[in-house]
Amino acid sequence: MGQKIHPLGFRIGITEGWRSRWFAPKAAYAEFLIEDQRIRKYIDDKLNKQPPYAAVAMVEIERTRDEVKVFLHTARPGLVIGPKGAEVDKLKAALENLIDRNISMNIVEIKVPDGNAKLLAEAVSEQLKKRAGFRRVMKMRIESAMACGAKGVKIQCSGRLGGAEMARRETQLRGSIPLHTLQANVDYGQATCLTKYGTIGVKVWIYKGRYGEEVVMEDVSPRGRDGRRGKRG
């Protein structure tokens, strides 16, 4: 048996904050928990798994007596908000119908998409769907994250890589990933790539330095106004 643990779950309540922040009596706890899961699943299905692919990396939820506050961390805030806020209003109305409570939406921009593990995993997944070579994709993404200032990056792909008959696991690592150190700020993200020949799992770890001593990551990739990577001639 391997001693594997989710890097975020390992640190929550110690150095990382909770993704859902509310207090509930025992009778309402299960109901609120299910509502949180519904909100997260709806946002993921609506914005990440179908156009406009808004690159939502994290959803934070706070509750007050009167309303539910939803914080969307996205690399493409323009696509989430829409012209004159039309898209975010539609999303708000859909979520209110889903859980039957008042909701307030807050959009938080992710300045450096290549420095976010979840978005990096989704980017690898999207390229694998387009039948790109997995080793080349992993290497390119590691280089882009290191160029942004990361101290270490590890990407792991598992499944029928390249359409091979037998599933296997490939890992590429650059820099250091101190997973046993609680003071290390390690961002973790995973994505599932659905291909014609099976499912490929993508896991990404990004080490940003110790808490309080994190590197300042900068976006060095050429991107358009909507946050998409610029085309190369």
Secondary structure, 3 states (H helix, E strand, C coil): CCCCCCHHHHHECCCECCCEECCCCHHHHHHHHHHHHHHHHHHHHHHHCCCCCCCEEEEEEEECCCCEEEEEEECCHHHHHCHHHHHHHHHHHHHHHHHCCCEEEEEEECCCHHHCHHHHHHHHHHHHHCCCCHHHHHHHHHHHHHHCCCCEEEEEEEECHHHCCCCEEEEEEEECCCCCCCCEEEEEEEEEEEECCEEEEEEEEEEEEECCCCCCCCCCCCECCCCCECCCC
